[in-house]
């Protein structure tokens, strides 16, 4: 199953939060924010690539509509 860019970003934020919870972690808030901003930029690129793929798939698609495509692509009921 594919992840949307938003799902991927949420997982990355949770991972960063877990790192901050470690007693041995010496990450300060500024570093954490910098990491999250970088992850946000990466999510934007992932989203752009997802749209690019969707556009090209749409040109040769057998899907009847967007909801069918989204449900089948991301395994969402």
N, C-alpha and C positions, 0 to 999 in steps of 0.2 A: 504494500500500500504506500502510495506517495504521501508526503506531508506537504501541507501548504506552507508558504513562507511564514505565515503567522504562527502556525503550530511549531515549526522549527525554532522560531525566535523565542516562543514561550519556553520550550525545552532548554534553550541556551540560557535564558534568564534563571530558570529553576536551577540549572547546573551551577551558575555563578553564585546564586544565593546559598546553595549547599556548601560551596567553597568558603563563603564568608562565615558560615556556622561552625566551621572547624576551629577548635581552640588554638591550633598551631598556625592558622592562617594569619598572615600579617598584611592582608590586602587593605588598603585604606579606601575610603569612599570614592576619592577622585579616580583611583585606578579602576575601581569597579565600574564607575560611570563611563570611563573611557572604553572599557571592554564592551559594555552594553551598547554604546554608541556605534562601535565598530561592528558589532553583531547586527545592529539595526541597519547599517549600510549594506552588510552582506545580505540581509533579508530582502532589501530593496532590489538587489541584483538578482536574487533567486526569483522574486516575483516577476521581474522583467523577463527573465528567461522562461518562466512558466507561461506568461502571456504570449511570448514569441512562439513557443511550442503549440499552444492552444490555437493561435492564429493559423499556423501551418497545418495543424490537424483539421481545422475547420474547413480548409480548402478541399480536403479529401475525406470528409467525415461521413460516417453512416449514422451518426447520432441525430435524433429527431429534434432535440432542443438542448439548451444549456444545462437544465436540471438533470437530464439523463447523462450527459457527458460528465458533469461534476460528481454525480452519485457513483457512476461506474469508475471514474478515474481515481477518486479519493475514498472509495468504499464507504460512502455515507448513505444511511437509509433515510 
